[in-house]
Amino acid sequence: MEEITDGVSNMNLANDSQKKNRIQVSNTKKPLFFYVNLAKRYMQQYNDVELSALGMAIATVVTVAEILKNNGFAVEKKIMTTTVDIKDDSRGRPVQKAKIEITLVKSEKFDELMAAANEEKEAAEAQVQS
């Protein structure tokens, strides 16, 4: 979890107009559960999170959202799909890519589920130390 906090702190935001609660998901840069845990952190901080992905990463973002929903942490608020033009340097012309944005909000049970997960983690750490 500390590496997630460091990742959030060191994140380089391209511009100030970008939403603070948006996670841009890649299917190559980080493991799946990095995004699941990061989304939990964002929901703790902002009460909701917007997961965004382009092209092949769409499957990853949908999986992250489904894990959070199926485990009771989040409720789906909005799903939006669009196509965006991305400049392809090798071809010199724009290429259309699919884009998805999924907004999730904290479920009613979010805080108690997070508390239970933290208790389990602390118990496991205490067991390792003894």
Disulfide bonds with the S-S distance in Angstrom:
none
